[in-house]
Amino acid sequence: MIRHILQYMQIPEIRTILISEATDKTLLFRLKKLPPVRQMFDIVTHIDVNLCETIEDIEDRIIEELSFSKFSRGEADEFLRSQNFMILLHHFRPWIGLNDLGSGWWNSDKTQKIAGFTYNSSMPADLKISRPHHLLSWILFCENVGEVVHSSSIQPLALDVWRQCCGHLIATALIARALEDVNDVSVWQHASRAIDFRPIISYGAEDRILLNALAFVLGHLGSAANKCLKYCASYLEMEGTHEVDLLERWMKEDLIQTLDEGEQIVQQLVDVVLLESFQNEESIRMADEVRKELVNFYKDEMKPIRLAELGGKGLMEAPNSEAWEEANEIYLMNKKISKLPDNPKCPLLSKLFLQGNLQLRVISPSFFRCMPILQILNLSQTKIKSLPQSLFKLVQLRKFILKSCRLFKELPAEIGDLCLLEVLDLEETEIIDLPVTIGNLPKLTNLKVSFYLPVNGNRKNYSSNRIIPQNVISRLVLLEELSIDVNPEDERWNATIEDILPEVCCLKRLHFLKLHLPKVSLLNDFRDLSWMNFRFIVGNHLKCIISRLPHESVVKFGEQESWLKYVNGDGIPTEIKEVLGHATSFFLDRHRKATSLSQFGVKALKNLKFCVLQECNEIVALVNANDADDGDVILQSLEYLSVHYMKNLSSIWEGRSLHQSSLSFLKVLTLYSCPKLTTIFTFDFIQNLYRLEELLVEDCPEINCLVLLTGKQSWSRRYLPMLKKMSLHYMPKLVSLFGGEQVSESLEWVSFYDCPKLKILIPNEVRSSNLKVIIGEADWWSALKQNESEVLEPNKSKGLELEPNKSKGLELNKLKRRRISFQREAHRNALKGKGSEKLKPRNPDDIFIPIERNIDLRTQLAAINDQLQQAQMQITEPTKQFEGPGVEAGTSSKRKQVA
């Protein structure tokens, strides 16, 4: 409870605080003595007012307690008005109005609070605290309503509306957003009455408040927005959908006339918390509690939705047919189902989600026979090998997803019977080709497919040596997204791509395209890529059985918007440069002749944000200044740079000094297995990296110091100010980090592994009040000497060596295994208040985590990172929850998790 009181003391709008049902008898005394309270207030006093019967009695008792009796009442009032005070009143009488106390004492320029402790919670106050975990989030309300809450005419009404929400989380957010920047007093009065409305039909208190809040918000929406919202309550998927898909559905239902109108309505509904945006604001969903109450609100106007979430996560067999009959939507994903009903009767079913059932291998031939209006079917991540014939009778099917069905090898010709199909996802399947009947799907807008290379002994006798028949793609005139993955060893693709590429380039609606182009010359077919999100793999290459690239880098690259992967290149063709100019990401893989990345041209690299280089053995420097003109800015947009297995790479930058904007947006730099790399940072280079947040160097055996220092150069400031994470692994010659120079005060994570010559951590290099963890081998840590007086002396003939000062080094404490207790630290920080000084760096032993030599390093680092994130979530999660007085435990909002 003390934490909650402290949290709200700094809010000027809250002057009177009523604390009821406080069973801790020491609360007053502990609150009074807390350092943050003493720092915030000039006067802190605790007064027993048990014998006071009126407001005047209490005010006289306060003045007497403060030794103001010798002053006149006017002088005492004036004095209190000039002070920051906290007055704690014990045994406060329930019939006395707390808000009526000290009417002549309040001063908006001062921090002034009166808190009354009582067993009656019905009396009015600016803030009521009835239990430690039932504190209404006034901060939430104020932040959403805006500055208008501070208006003298609005503030009393705002407090009244806030109290009427009675701690209901979503209702508070809905009302606050609806009243954002509203300065009309009558609207606020109407909101208060609307929330307190008690309908004839009996609802639970929480349901009534949310329903009333929704009614108020919906009453202020336009007609079009109401219709779109009603559609979402009925048909929006539980897991959400892409905003573009939703807008198209609205248009088909004649709910909107233009996409611009739809986008405005989506934004309006998101602004008032009726919809939620996620996935970088590209997708839309609705909170389960909002959906439930909207169905209640619209129940006289629409057919109620029946959602079936059948069984738990361990469900091994689907429920019997009777359980399916009245469902509109069925969610049976991520179970252990191995068998489905033979012929369930589902006359109302429009959506069926079965993905993630890894034991599901066979579907009954008649399973889909009685699902006449099924529109969405997801069978991803199952082990089905074939599709039942009844599936092709689903004439209303619009979205069919078979992603990651790795045993699925043949798509039947009957797929062409699904004439309304809009989305067909066959990624990560092992189909050998597409049937010509795919061209019979005129409404198809999204086609994703992966092709498997047939083994010679299992090949069928194909009439055509093509993966995709000619004149099929050209018939899909509504196609907007096309993704084709192929095995690079499949010779059939070389012939197929020559045929279909002109067809692809004629698709006028296409805005997303993923293709493998074996020849660079095929890029000439694309006249303009500025409007397209593309993902091109260019060049002939063999499929790697085991990729040497870390999985994290592969995943991150695949997530980028428009990317180009150039494989086994011999030169730097003009076509590559032109495409690269439209790309935001570039993967240069096993180029045979390039000596630097900058050879691809300053203009081509201008928009690049993400870059990966692997096994380009002729590259000596990533950037050679001689590849650009004087004054050119090189890689000015680059944010992520990852370099892997570069046999001859010796430096990052070579040549004249960098332009101050070159590489200035770089946030992540990772270097793996570069055996000739001796220096990462030069003095010029490091000055540009003021946005760098993460540095990872692994298996670079010739580096003895991360930065090349010359005797004439001295650092004038702390460089790498944003660096948060630094990982140095398998660096046998590393003796120093930054040569003793000062670097980031933002460091949160440092890890070392197999750096036997790193025998000292100079405080300037790792000093940070934010440091959460130091990772390394236990024996290395126990032998480590940390001595701030030691200096680094460069030796030109022998490389860098540490010359220790003769003064005795500081022996570190005996190593102890201990986890980091983030929660305790969070509470300590909260007590310090916003104006407190930065925490002093902690004892390194307290944040050290040892690495085991007999367990994979990356596995251990990933586990530590997960633990840190979970611990951080435990700190931040309570601050995200909105709690309120008078709401019983367990009534806070929880999104229903669909198992």
N, C-alpha and C positions, 0 to 999 in steps of 0.2 A: 504493500500500500504506500509506503514511503516513496518508492520509486515513481509511482503514478503521481503523487502529489508534487514531487520535484519537477516532473516532466511538464506540468501545467502551470507552475508558478510564474513562468516568464510570459504567459499570455496576458496582455494588458486587459483584454475584455473580461477576463475572469477575476472578479474582485472578492466575491463571497463564495466560500466553499463549505458545503455541508457534508460532514463525514458521519455516517450512521453505521450502527452494527459493528463498530470497531472493538474487537474483543481484546486487543493487545493494550494492556494498561500502561505500558512504557512508551507507547507510540508518541505521545506529546513530548515527553522528555527527550527522546531520541531525535525527533524532528527538530526540536529547538536547538540542539547542540550540533547539528550537522554543519560542517564547514561551508557547503554551498549556500545554506540558509543564512549563515552569519555574514557571508560575503555579499549576498544580495540585498540584505536589509540593514538599515541603521538601527532599527528597534525590533527586537524579537522578544515577545513576552507571552507567558502562559498564565491565564487567570481563571480561577474557579468562580463561576457566576451562578452557583446553585441557589443562592438566596435572593437573586435579582428577579423581580417580578415584571419589570417594565423595561422599555428601551432606555429610558432615562437612568434607571438604576444601573444598567450595564455600562452605559457611557460614563457615569460618575465613578463606577468601580474601576474602569480602565484608567481614567485620569488619576484616580487615587493610587493605583498600582504603579503608575509611571512617575509618581512623585510630582504631579503637576497641581496638587491641591492649592499651593500657594499662589498659582496663577489664576487669573480670571478665566471664565469658561471660554471667552473669545480668544484669549491668548493661547490657551491650551489647544483650541481648534486650529489656530493659525500655525502653531508649532507642528502639530501632527500633519497638517497639509504640506509642510515643507520636508517631510521625512519619508524615506522608504521604510514601511513598517509591515510586520507580520504579527497579528494578534490572534492567539489561540485561546478559544473560549471553551472551557470544560463544563459539563452539566448544563448545557444550553437549554432553556425552556422551549417546548415545542410551539407554544402559541405566540412567541415573539418572532417578528419578521427579521431575518438575518440581513435582508437587503435594505432594511430601514435604518440600520445602525450607522452612526458616524457620517451623516449626510453632509456635514460641513468639513469633513477630513479629506475627501477624495481630490486627487490632483492627477490629471492624465499624464503629466510629465514624470510621475514617480511610480515606483513599483509598490503597490499597497494591497494587502490581503487581510481579510478577516475570516478565520476558519472556526466554525462551530461544531463541537462534538456532541452528538445526541443519539438516542435510540429511535428517534422518529424521523423518517425520511420524507415526510409529506410536505414539509415547509419549503417555500421557494428559496432558491439560491442560484447563483450563476453556474455553479458546478456541484453535482451531487456524487458522492462516492459511497456506495453502500457495501461493496465487497472489494477486495484487492483486485480481482480480475474483471470487474464490471464497470470500467470507466469509459464513458462516452468519448469518442474521438472528436473533440471540438476542433482540433487542428485539421482533420480531414474535411470537416464542414467548411471551415474558413477558407482553406486552400481552393476548394471547388467553387464556392460562392464568389470569391474574389474580394476586391477592396470595398465593395459596397457594404460588407458586413461591419465595417468601421463607421458607417454613417450613423449619426445620432438618431435619425428617424427610423432607421432600419434595424439597428442593433437589438433593441428589445424584442422586435418581431422575429429576428433571426434566432435568438435564444429560445423563444417560444416554439418555433418550428423544429428546432434541433431537439428540444425536450420531447416533443410529440412523437418523434421517431423512436423513442424508447430504446435506443441502442440497436435497432435493427440495421445491420450493416449495409445491405443493398438499398434499403429504403432511404437511409441517410445519404448515400451517394447519389441516388436518383433525384431526390429533392434538391440537393445542393447544386447539381449540374443544371437542373431545370431553372433554378433561380439565379444562375450565374449572372452577375452584373445587373440584375433587375433592381431598379430603384423606385418602383411603383409600390407604394404602401399597400394599396388594395390587393395587389397580386400576392404579397406576403401574407396578408390576412386571410385570403382565400386558401392559400397553401396550408395554413395552420388549421383551418376548419376542415379541409379535405382530409388531412392525415388523421384527424380525430373522429372522422365520421364513423358511426357504428351502424352497419346495415342490419336489416331485419334478420337475414340469414346469419346463422351463427358461424363465425370463423374463429380459429385460434388467434390469440393476440398478435402473434408474429405474422400470420397469413393476412390478417386484417390490415395491418400497417403497410405491408408490402403491396397488397392489392389497392389500398387507398393511394399510396405513392404512385403506383402505375396509372391509376385513373387520373390523377392530377397531371402527370406528364403527358399521357396520351391525349388529354383534353387540349393540350397546347401544341400538339403536332398537327400538321396539315393532313388533308384527306389522303393524298398520295403516300405520304410517309406511313400513315396508319395501315393502308392496304399492304404495303411492302412488309411492314412489321408483322401483320397477321399471316402473310405468306411464310415468313421465317419461322414463326411459332409452329406452323403446320408442317413445313417441308424442309427446313434447314437441317442438314445432317448434324448429329450430336457432336461429331469431331470437327465440324466446321467445313468450309469450302473456300475455294479461291474467290476473291471478290469479282473477278471477271466472269466466272461461271455464274455467280449469283445474279449479276446484272443481266446476263443473257436470259436467264430464266425469268426474271422480272419482265423483260421485254416480250418474251414469248407469251406471257400471261397478260399482256397489255396493261401492266401496272405502271410502266414508265414508257416514255416515247423516245428518249435519247439516252445515251450512255452518260452524258454530262449530268442530266437530271438524276440518274441513278447514283452516280458518285456523290452528288450533293446529299441525297437522302441517306446513303450509307454513312457519310460523315456526320450528318445530323443525329442518326441513331447511335453512333459510337460516342458522340459528344455527350449524350444524355444517358450513357451506360446501358442502353437497351441491347446493343450489340458490342462485341469485343473484337478488336483487330489483333492479329498475331502473325508470326512469320514475316517480320519486317513490314507489317501493315499490308501484306498481300492477301491475307486470308481473313475470313470473318466467321465468328461463332456466336452462340447465345448461351448465357449462363442458365443452368438447369432450373434454378429457382425462378428466374425471370420467365422462362418458357412455361413453367407450371402455372404461374399466376396469370400469364397472358392467355393461356387456354381457358382458365376460369373466367377471365374478363370477356373473352370473345365467344364463350361457349354457346351463346344463343345465335351466333352468326356463322359458326363453322362446326364441322364434324370433329368431335374430339379425336385426338391422336392416341393411338395405343402403341406404346413402345414396349417391346419385350426384351428384357435382359435376362436370359434364361440360364440359371445355374452360376456356379462360381468358377474360379480360374482352374480348378482341378477337374472340371467336368470332363468325363471320358466318353459319354454318349449323349447325343442330343436328346432333349425332352421329347415325349411322344407327340403325335400329330395334333392332339387336342389343344396342346399349349400354343400352337401356331395359328389357330383359326382366326382370332380376332386382332392379330397384330398388324400394324402398318409398317413397323420397322423392327427388325430382329438383329440383335448384336450377340454373336457367339464367337468373337474373335479371341485369339490367344488362349484357347483351351487345349484340352488333350483329346478332342473328339476324334474317334476313328470310324464312326458310323453315323449316317444320317437316316431319318425316316424314309421309307420307300416312296410314299406318295402323300405328303402332308397337304391338307386343304388350306390354302392361304388366299382367299378371295380378295383380301384387302392389302396384302403385302406389296409394298413398293420398294423397300430397301432390305437387302440381306447381306450381312457382313460375316464372313466365315474365315477371314484371313488369320494366319498364325496357328492353324491347327496342323501341326507337323505330323500327326498320326493319320490324317485323312488321306486315303489313297484311292478310294472308289466311291462314286456317287451313283445311286440307283438310276436305272434308265428312265423311270417315271417320276423322279424326284421333282422336276420343275413343271409337271403336267398341270397342276392346279394353282398356278401363280400367274394369273392372266394380266396383272397390271404391274409386274415387277419391272422397275426402272434402273435399279443400281444393284450390281452383283460383284462382290469382292471375294475372290478365291485365292488371293496371294499367299505365298509361303505355305502352301500345302504340297502334298506329294502325289497329287492326282496325275495320271498319265494320259487320260483321255476325257472327253466331255460326253455326257449322255445326250441322246438324240432329243430328249424333251427340252433341253436348253434352247434349241434352235427354233422352238415354238414361242419363245418369249418376244412377241412382236413389239412390245412396249419398251424393251430394254434399251437404255440410253448410255449406260456406263458399265463396262465389263473389264475387270482388272484381274489379270493372272500373273502379276509380277512375282518373280523369284520362285516360280514353280519349275524347279530344275529337272524334273522327270517328265515334263510335258514336251513332247517332241513333234507333234503334228497338229496343225490347225485344220479342221475339216472344211470342205468346200461349203458346207451348209452355213458357215458364218455369214455368207452373203444374204441369208434370209432375214437377218436382223436389220431391216432396212431403216430403223430409226436410230441406230447406234451412233453415238457421238464421240465416245471415248473408248479406245481399245488399247490396253496396256499389256504388252507381252515382253517387257524387259526381263532379262535374266532368266528366260526360258531357254529351251534347247530345240526350238523348232528349226527345221532344215530349210524351209522356204515358205513363201506366202501363196495361198491359192489365188487364182485369177479372180475369184468371186469377191475378193476384197473391193474390187472396183464397183460392186453393187451397193456400196454403202454411201449414198450421196450426202448424208448429213454428218459424216465423220469429220470431226474437227481436230482430234488429237489421236495420233498413232505412234506408239512406241513399241519397238520390236528388237529382239536380240536373236541373231542367227548362230546356229551351232554347226561346226564343221563335221560332216558325216565321216565316220570311219569307213575305209574302203570296203571292208567285208560286209558292212550293214547298209550300204547305199542302195536306194531304190533305183529303178531304171527311169530316169527323168527324160521326158521328151525334149526339155530345154535345159541348157546348162546355165540357168539363171536363178538367182535367189528370189527376185521379184520380177514377175512377168512384165513385158512391155505394155504400155498404154493402160496401166492400172493406176499409178500415182496421178496421172494427168486427169483421171476421171473424178478424183477426190477434190473437187473445186473449192470446197469449204474448209479444207485443211489449214489449220493455224499452227499446229505443233507437229513436227515430224522428227523422230529420233530413231536412228538405225545403228545398232551395234553389230559388228561382224568380227569373226576371227580373222586376224590379218594374214593367216596362212591359207585362207579359203580362196582359191584361184577363181572360183565362180564370181566373186565380187568384182574382180577387175573388169569382167565383161558386163556385169549388171550395172555398175555405176556409170559406165559410158552411155548406156541406154537411158537410164532414169534421170540423169542429172538435168538434161534439158526439160524434162517434165517437171522436176522439182522447181526449177527456176521460173516456170510459168505460173506457179501457184501464187495468186495475187494477195491472198490473205495470210500467207505464211509469215509468222514473226519469230518462230523458234525452230532451229534446225541443227541437228547433230548428225554428222557424217564422217566416215573415214574415206579420205581421198588419196589413193595410192600414188598419184602423180601430181606434182606441183602444178602442171599445166591445166589441170581441171579447175583450178581457182579462177581461170579466165572466164568461166561461164557466169560468174557472179558479178553483175554490173555495179550493184550498190549494196553494201552491207551495213550502212549507217543506221538503217531502220530495223535491223534484225538482231535478235539474240542468237548467236551461233556458237557451236562447239565443233571445231574441226580438228581431226587428226590427219596430218599430211605426211606422206612418205611410206615406203615399204619397210616393214619390220616383222621380226618373229615374235610371237607371243611368249612372254616370260612365264615360266612355270612358277618361279618364286621371284617376286619383285624385290629389288634391293632398296627401293624407296620406302621410307617409313610410312606406315598406314595413315598416319595423321596428315602427312603432306599430300598423299593421294586424295584423301577425302576433302581436304580444304580446296585443292585445285578443282576437283569435280564440282564443288558448290559455287564456283565463280560464275558470273553472268555470261560474258562472251569470251571464249578462250580459244587459243590456237596451240596445238601440240605439234611440233615439227620434229620428225624422227629420222635419224640416219641421213641427214642432209649432207651434201657435198659443198654447196656454195650458199650464197645469200641471194636468192632470186628476187626479182622485182615484185613478183606476185606475193611472195611471203611478206615483204615489207608493206605492201598495200593492205593486205588483210590485217597485219599486225597493227597498223594505224587505227583500225576500228576495234581492236581487242582490248580488253581490260586485264587479261591474264595470258601468260606465255609460258610454255613448257618446252625448253630446248633439250632434246634427248639424243645423246650420242651423235652429236654433230662431228663430222670428220675433219673440218678444215678451219672453222672459225677460231680466231685467237682472242677474241673478246666479245662480250655481249654488245658493246657499243658499236660494233661493226654493222649491226642491223640498222643503224641510222638514228639520229636524234629525233627526227620527225616521227618515225615508226614507233619509237618507244615512249612518245610523249604522254599517252593516256594510260600507260601500263601501271596497274596497281599491284599485281601479283605475279611473281616470276619464280620459276623453278628451273634449275639447270642440273643435268645429270650426265656423267661420263662423257663430257666434251673434252677430250684429252689434249687438244691443242690450245685450249684457252690458258693464257698465262696471267692475264689480269681481267677481272670482270668488266672494268671500265678503263679504256685507254683514251686519255684526253686528246691524243692525236687524231682520233676518229671524228672529232668535232671541231668547229671553228671557235676562235676566241669569243668568249662571251656567251656561248651556247649553254643552255641549261639541260643537263642530262638526267633522265629518270626522275623528273620533278614530281611525278604523281605516285611513284612506287612506294607501297606500304609493306609488302611482304616479299622477302628475298630468301630463297632456300637453295643451297648449293650442295651437291652430292657427288662423291667419287670423282673428283677432278684431279687427275694424275699430275698435271704440270702447273696448276694454279699456284702462283707465288704471292699475289697481292690482290686486294680488292680494287684499288685505284692506282693508276700508273700515269705519269706525265705531270703536266702543269697543275697548278692549284685548282680546286673545284670552284665553280660558281656557287655563291652562297645559297642558292635554291636547289642545287643538285642534290638528289637523295634526301631532301629535307623533310619529306613526309614518311620516311622509313620508320616502321614501328616494330617489325620483327626481322631479325637476321639470324639464320641458322646455317652452320657450316659443318658438313659431315665428310670425313675421310678425304682430306686434302693433304697428301704427304709432303708437299713442298711449300706449303703456306707457312711463312715465317712471321708475318705481321698482319693484323686485322685492321687496326686503326693507325693512321698517321695523324699528326697534329692538325693538318688541314681538314682531314676527313671527319674527325671526331667532332669538330666544331659545328658541322652541319646536322649532326644526328641528335638534335634537341627533342625529337619526338620518339626516339627509340625506346620501346617498352620491354622488349624481350631479346636476349642474346643467348644462343646455344652454340657451343663449339664442341665437337666430338671427333676423336681420332684424328687430330692434327698434330703429329708428333714433333714437328720442328718449332713450334711456337714456345718461346720462353717468357714472353710478356705480351699482353694483348695490344699494347700501344707502343709504337716506335717513338722513343724520346731522343731528341738530340740535345747536346749540351747547351745550345744557345736558346732553346725554347723553354719558356716557363708558362704554366697554366695560370691564366688570370682569373678564372672562375671555376665553379664546379660544373663539369661537363656531364653529358647524358642525364639531364635532370629528371627525365621521365622513366628511366630504367627501373622496372619492377622485378624482372625475373632474369637471373643469370645462371646458366648451367654449363659447367666445364668438365668434360669427361674424356678419359683416355688421352691425357696430355702429359707424357712422361718427362718433358723438359721444362714444363711451366714452373717458374720460380716466383713470378709476381703477376699481379692482376693489371694494375695501371701504374706501376712504378712509384707507388706511394702517393700519387696525386689524388685529389679529391674528386669523387664522382657522385652519382645520384644519392639523394637523401630519400628516394622513393622506393628503394629496394624492399621487396617483400619475400623473395625466394632466392636462395643461392644453393646450388648443389655442386659438389665436387666428387669425382670418382677416378681412381687410378691417376692421381697427380702427385707422385711420390716426392718430387722436389719442391712442392709448394709447402714450405715449412713455417710460413708466417702469414697471417691475415692482418694487414696494416689497417688500423681503424678507419683512416680516411677513405679506404676503398670499399668498406662494407658497413660503414656507420649509417644507420637509418632507424628512426623511431618506429617505422612501419614494418620492420623485419619480423616475419612470422616464423620462418623456418630456415635452418642451415642443415644441409644433408651431406653425408660423407661416410667413409668407412670408420668403424669404431676405433681401430688401432691408429689410423691417421689422425683422428681428432684428439685422442688421448696424448699423442706425441706433439701436437701442434703448440707452438709458442706464439703468444700474442703480446707484442711489445710495441707500444706506440713510438718509442724513441729510436727504433731501428730504422735505418735508411737504406735506400736502394742505390747502389753504385754501378753504373753500366761499365762493362769491361769489353772493349772492342775486339780483343783477340779471343776471349773465351766466352763471349756472350754475356748475359746478365747474371750477376752473382749477388747474393745478399751479404753485406758486411755488417754483422751484428754489433751493436753498441756494447761496451764492456759492462754496462749496468746489468744487474741481474734481471732476467726475463720473468714475466709473470706466469707462474705455473697454473694451468687451468685446473679447475676442480675435477675430481674423479668422475668419469663418465657415468651418467645414469640414464636409463631408458625412461622417458616420460612423454606423455602426449601433451599437446598444447591445449591449455584450457582457455579457449576464446571467450567463453561465457563470463568467466570471472573478470577477465580484462574489460569486457564490454560494460559490466556493471561499474567497474572502477572509473572508466572513462565517462560514463553517464553522470556520475557524482561530481566529476570535475567541472561540468557545465561547458557551454559553447566557448566561453572566453578563456578557458584554461590553457596553460602552456602545453607545448608538445611533450609527449611522454619521453622520458630519457630512454636511450637504448637499453634493452634488457640484458641480463646476464646471458651470454651466448650458450652456456650449458643448458639453460632452460628451454631453448628452442632448437636444440640439436636433435636430429633423428638419424640413427645409424642405418647404413645400407649393408645388407648381407651379400657376401661374395658368391655364395652358391645359388643365388636366385637371380633370374634375368633382371637387369638394371631397369629397363623401360617398364617392366611389369611393376616393380617396386615404386618407381616414380609416379606411375599412373595411380597406384593405390594411395600413395601419400597425398597426391593432388585431390583425389576424390574425398579423402578424409578432411582435408582443409576446407574444401567447398561445402561439405556437409556441416562442418563446425561453423563456418561463416553463415550458412543458412539458418542455423539455430540462433544466431545473434540477430540477424536482420528480420527473420520471420515474425517475431512478436511485434516489431514496429510496423509491420504491414497489416496486422489484424486490427479491425476497428471494433472496440468494445464499448459498452455503454451501461449505465446504471439501470438497475431494475430488470436486467435481462438474465435469466437463469443460465447457469453453466451449460454449455453444449448447444446454445441457440445461435451461435455465430455461424456465418455463412460458410458452407462447404460445397464445392462443386462435386456433383456425383461423378464418381469414376466408373466409366463403363468398362467392365472387366473384359 
